[in-house]
Amino acid sequence: MNINPKIQQSLQLKKKALSLLSKAIAKILLKFRLPRGEFINLLDEKLVLEAKKQDPEASNVAIAIRTGIDRRYITKHLKGEMPNARPDKMAVILEDLRWTAYKFYNSTKLPKLGPFRTFQSICEQRASGSLTYNAILEELVANGNIKDLGKKVEIIKLLNTSIKNDVTYSQITATQVNRVVGTILYNSDIEFTEDKYIQRTVFSSQINPIHFNHLHHNLKQRTEEYMSEITDLFISYEEDVNVGTHPEYGFSFLEYNIEK
């Protein structure tokens, strides 16, 4: 089947864009150990809500076509009635381990191997066919959730696998990504350049990486000097009102280094 070269190029560019976006999201999910299932659930929900916001008169069938989500679920998403994603397997296993250790051994420890009331039996029951108990053991030990004592395992902490700083930084990351996307989408709808938000990037692929560190420090110094001027400019426009009175309006600097 012959495909029009322009259509083929368009499909390739869309695939590349989706690949880059997916890669960025994958990095965030893994870095902060955010649950994939919940993300997928929320992605579908936000797709439906955003489609409805953009076109309040759109029917459920129209929204289903635009989002690719089964029309049977559109109404539930709009009403917030979709069930939550299934609990994370690791969290379920850890809670079962904690309960078993306390209930049957009056301890934070329980046997590692065996067919009944052991780490092995709980893993095989909760993650049957998907993960081996050895793989789960390795992951939970790496996360600092349990300690391998040889014949026993000890529960150290339940699954919050993210420390407080990680949770805070995940919020900062999500906020920053949302700001960048907001600027890009706003500018895509504005016809005249002078009315667009500031969106400038300077980059080079002709700088030897051995100079990156020195360039970074020079950029940081100049940015801090400029940031002071920008802060004064913002303050000159502020009114004597409480924080949060008006919508947030801001300006960001972003240094980046894209590795292949």
C-alpha positions in Angstrom: 0.0 0.0 0.0 1.4 3.3 -1.1 1.3 6.2 1.5 1.5 9.8 0.5 5.0 11.0 1.5 3.6 14.0 3.4 1.2 11.8 5.4 4.0 9.4 6.1 6.3 12.2 7.3 3.4 13.6 9.5 2.9 10.2 11.1 6.6 9.8 11.8 6.8 13.3 13.4 3.8 12.4 15.6 5.4 9.2 16.6 8.6 11.0 17.5 6.7 13.5 19.6 4.8 10.8 21.4 8.1 8.9 22.0 9.7 12.0 23.5 6.7 12.7 25.7 6.5 9.1 26.8 10.2 9.1 27.6 9.9 12.2 29.8 6.9 10.8 31.6 8.6 7.4 32.1 11.6 9.2 33.7 9.3 11.1 36.1 7.3 8.0 37.1 10.5 6.0 37.8 12.4 8.8 39.5 9.6 9.4 42.1 8.1 5.9 42.0 4.7 7.2 41.0 2.2 4.4 40.2 1.8 3.7 36.5 -1.7 2.4 36.9 -2.9 5.5 38.7 -1.2 7.7 36.1 -3.0 5.9 33.2 -6.3 6.2 35.1 -5.8 9.9 35.6 -4.6 10.5 32.0 -7.9 9.1 30.7 -9.8 11.2 33.2 -8.0 14.4 32.2 -8.3 13.7 28.5 -12.1 13.4 28.9 -12.4 16.5 31.2 -10.1 18.6 28.9 -12.0 17.6 25.8 -15.3 18.6 27.5 -13.8 21.9 28.6 -12.6 22.7 25.1 -16.0 21.8 23.6 -18.8 21.9 26.3 -21.4 20.9 23.6 -19.5 17.8 22.5 -21.4 14.5 22.9 -20.0 11.5 24.6 -19.5 9.8 21.3 -17.5 12.9 20.0 -15.4 12.9 23.1 -14.7 9.2 22.7 -13.6 9.7 19.1 -11.3 12.6 20.1 -9.7 10.9 23.1 -9.7 7.3 21.9 -11.4 6.2 25.2 -14.3 3.8 25.1 -17.6 5.8 25.1 -19.0 3.6 27.8 -16.5 5.2 30.2 -17.0 8.8 29.2 -19.9 9.5 31.4 -18.2 7.9 34.4 -15.1 10.0 33.8 -17.1 13.2 33.6 -18.9 12.3 36.9 -15.7 11.1 38.6 -17.1 7.7 39.0 -14.4 5.6 37.4 -12.9 3.1 39.9 -9.3 3.8 41.1 -6.4 1.8 39.7 -5.7 -1.5 41.3 -3.4 -1.1 44.3 0.3 -1.4 43.6 1.4 -5.0 44.0 4.4 -4.1 46.1 2.3 -2.1 48.5 -0.2 -5.0 48.8 2.6 -7.5 49.4 4.3 -5.3 52.0 1.0 -4.8 53.9 0.4 -8.6 53.8 3.9 -9.2 55.1 3.4 -6.7 57.9 0.1 -8.2 58.9 1.4 -11.8 58.8 4.5 -11.0 60.8 2.5 -9.2 63.5 -0.4 -11.7 63.5 1.4 -15.0 63.5 5.0 -14.2 64.7 4.4 -11.1 66.9 7.3 -9.5 65.2 8.5 -7.5 62.3 10.2 -10.6 61.0 8.9 -13.7 59.2 10.4 -16.8 57.5 11.7 -16.1 53.9 10.9 -19.5 52.4 8.1 -22.1 52.7 4.6 -22.8 51.5 2.7 -21.1 54.3 2.8 -17.7 56.0 6.2 -16.9 54.6 7.7 -14.2 52.3 7.7 -16.7 49.4 4.1 -17.8 49.8 2.8 -14.3 50.1 4.7 -13.2 47.0 3.5 -16.2 45.0 -0.1 -15.5 46.0 -0.1 -11.7 45.4 2.0 -11.7 42.2 1.3 -15.0 40.7 2.6 -15.3 37.2 4.1 -11.8 37.0 7.0 -11.6 39.4 9.1 -14.2 41.1 9.6 -13.9 44.9 13.3 -13.4 44.3 12.7 -10.4 42.0 10.3 -8.9 44.6 12.9 -9.5 47.4 15.6 -7.7 45.4 13.3 -4.8 44.7 12.0 -4.4 48.3 15.6 -4.7 49.7 16.8 -2.0 47.2 13.9 0.2 48.2 14.8 -0.2 51.9 11.4 -1.7 52.7 12.8 -5.0 54.0 16.0 -6.5 55.1 17.2 -10.0 54.0 18.3 -11.8 57.1 19.0 -15.1 55.4 16.3 -17.5 56.6 14.1 -14.6 57.5 13.1 -11.1 56.2 12.4 -8.1 58.3 10.0 -5.3 57.5 11.8 -2.0 57.8 9.2 0.4 56.4 6.0 0.2 54.4 5.5 1.5 50.9 5.9 4.9 50.9 9.0 4.3 48.7 9.4 8.0 48.2 11.1 10.0 50.9 9.7 13.4 51.9 12.1 15.3 49.7 11.2 13.1 46.7 7.5 13.8 47.2 8.1 17.5 47.4 10.4 17.5 44.3 7.8 15.4 42.4 5.3 18.3 43.0 7.9 20.8 41.9 8.6 18.8 38.7 4.9 18.4 37.9 4.3 22.1 38.4 7.3 23.0 36.2 6.2 20.7 33.4 2.7 22.1 33.6 4.0 25.6 33.3 6.1 24.7 30.2 3.2 23.0 28.5 0.9 25.9 29.3 3.2 28.4 27.6 3.7 26.1 24.6 0.0 25.6 24.1 -0.9 29.3 24.7 1.7 30.3 22.1 0.4 27.8 19.6 -3.0 29.5 19.6 -1.7 33.1 19.4 -1.3 34.5 15.8 1.0 37.5 16.4 4.6 37.0 17.7 4.4 40.1 19.9 1.4 38.7 21.8 3.0 35.3 22.6 4.6 34.5 25.9 8.3 34.6 26.1 9.6 31.2 24.8 13.3 31.4 23.8 16.0 28.7 23.7 19.7 29.0 23.0 21.6 25.8 22.4 24.6 24.5 20.7 25.9 21.0 19.6 29.4 22.3 19.0 30.6 22.6 22.6 33.0 19.9 23.9 31.4 18.3 27.0 34.7 19.0 28.9 33.6 22.7 29.0 30.0 22.1 30.2 30.9 22.6 33.9 32.6 25.9 33.3 29.8 27.1 31.0 27.3 26.0 33.7 28.9 28.2 36.3 29.1 31.2 34.0 25.4 30.7 33.1 24.4 30.4 36.7 26.3 33.6 37.7 24.7 35.6 34.9 21.3 34.2 35.5 21.4 35.1 39.2 22.3 38.7 38.3 19.4 38.8 35.8 17.1 37.1 38.2 17.5 39.9 40.6 16.5 42.4 37.9 13.4 40.3 37.0 12.4 40.0 40.7 12.6 43.8 41.1 10.5 44.2 37.9 7.8 41.9 39.2 7.7 43.7 42.6 7.2 47.0 40.8 3.9 45.7 39.4 2.6 44.1 42.6 -0.3 45.5 44.5 -0.7 45.6 48.3 -2.9 42.4 48.4 -2.6 39.0 50.0 -0.6 36.2 48.2 -2.9 34.2 46.0 -5.3 37.1 45.3 -4.6 37.0 41.5 -3.7 34.3 39.1 0.0 33.3 39.1 2.1 34.9 36.4 5.7 34.1 36.1 9.0 33.8 34.2 11.3 30.7 34.2 14.9 29.9 33.3 15.8 26.4 32.3 19.2 25.0 31.7 19.3 21.6 30.0 21.6 18.9 28.7 20.0 16.3 26.5 22.0 13.1 26.5 21.6 10.7 23.6 
